[in-house]
Amino acid sequence: MEKENLRSRNWFGRTGKDGFIYRAWMKNNGIPDHEFRKPVIGICNTWSELTPCNVHFRDLAEYVKRGIREAGGFPVEFPVMSLGETLMKPTTMLFRNLASMDVEESIRGNPLDGVVLLCGCDKTTPSLVMGACSVNLPAIVVSGGPMLTGRYKGASIGTSDVWRLAAGLEEGTVNEEQLHEMEAALCHSQGHCAVMGTASTMACMAESLGLTLPGNAAIPAVDARRKVLAQQSGSRIVEMVREDLKPSDILTRAAFENAIITNAAIGGSTNFILHLLAIAGRIGVPLQLSDFDTLSKNIPLIVNLQPSGQFFMEDLYDAGGLPAVLKELDAHLHREALTANGKTISQNYQHAQCYNASIITNTGQPFNAGTGLAVLTGNICEQGAVIKPSAATPHLMQHTGAAVVFESIDDYKQRIHDDDLEVDENSILVLKNVGPKGYPGMPEVGNMTLPKKLLKKGITDMVRISDGRMSGTGFGTVVLHVAPEAATGGNFSVLKTGDIITLDVHNRSLYVHLGDTELAARKELWQPIPAHSTRGYVHLYTTHVQQASLGADLDFLRGGSGPHVTKDSH
Ligand code: FES
């Protein structure tokens, strides 16, 4: 019965010239006729040797195919733009929206009935989910899984150590030789970063939204159980097609609230906010920056993982994985939220167990009573800014200091280690023009390395404010995502060195001690930065990108166009 209703029949079920063309070229790969009558499942693959975190995805896709075949589907794997966090310049965030367009149009333009999204490294998850939401065909996420914990000279190391090592290099406590030795020790297996950085945060986001099978987030990339989950997900997507279970059925407001609550409890990356806002914009669920603060406020950090804590994703998996975390959050979650396996989120976690209470603590005696993320407002961030209290230094969460302002990343690099720079541990470092339009692409530079002379004094943290982002593996008292960003000419753009700024995380405020008249007078004199490019994607991006408080999607990409092709002939 399904054969007549399948979307793919509009290609493969046709007679005449069109049907001939649709089938004939596929047959060059040895496809027999009966395959064309099955549900056609796309495997949207972000494999690339330039995305090391996803380098095992061709192998993983084979397990997905097994599952699709087992359930009676016809698998077709296709590549989409892959975003490798460690290599791509100027920043992968510049290309997240471009990759999402590739995903959207690749799904819509092809004879697919459902899609498996293979994602791992930071931006590959949101770009695939955003694109799939704008088409709204049945979709399931399979994450690539985290690397095994890095080991160096008997100790565990992870991506968060990169920031400590960088500071050590500046202080002179680490040398290049030691750094070189650690390279191979840090990344000694396939998979994405092993801490609760952005990639792990995104995997947890997908699971808590209900877009994956239960347990997907934490299984290490090289664990055989990851392959089993990939196969099961392949089988499940065929059933989802038969049930017509679409992203819009799963991604309700309740699902987004579950994801926000979960993210607070796991100490997820600040990048979560940008990506979840963008996904909500695509699927049409109203979500605001303030929701993240309101929903996170009473949720303690219960997971003890780096960078906020001590352990790694592998440990989280052994301790019970995300289902055990969700079970601990039962009183806070919307239990009835539907998930990809057709069950509610609470049905999925009801049999979960915590096997290590020092990794998954409980809400009564949490690892850290502070909330995961906080949203600030004030006269230098009228549309909001973000801080991760669990990664900040407690005594700096209420702090007043004089600004040391850098107008750009180049200005910062030139002057930060200058012995003549007037700065002390009470100063507040301000970095402008690293926002979506300003950089462009909003790079992860917000956790600026401290001045060498202060590092040598043993100072490990200072208040830092920027319109940029921070790596999910980073830490410190770092205010990010200031909106409106400096490049748009708001109050943040006219801050000067010596201005007195107060950060008060408890009261969720960030302000400069200047009156409206002074701010208005400075804005009169403000000059925009020159255009980064007058052609190509960068021009498109800087013309249309929205502010961080809206998720930094392109304005014309919000919403979706559904699965229908615009012209229906070859
Ligand atoms: Fe890919 Fe960290 S660099 S997940």
Residues whose N, C-alpha, C, O or C-beta is under 5 A from the ligand:
A	BS01	FES	C53 E85 T86 C121 D122 H192 C193 A199
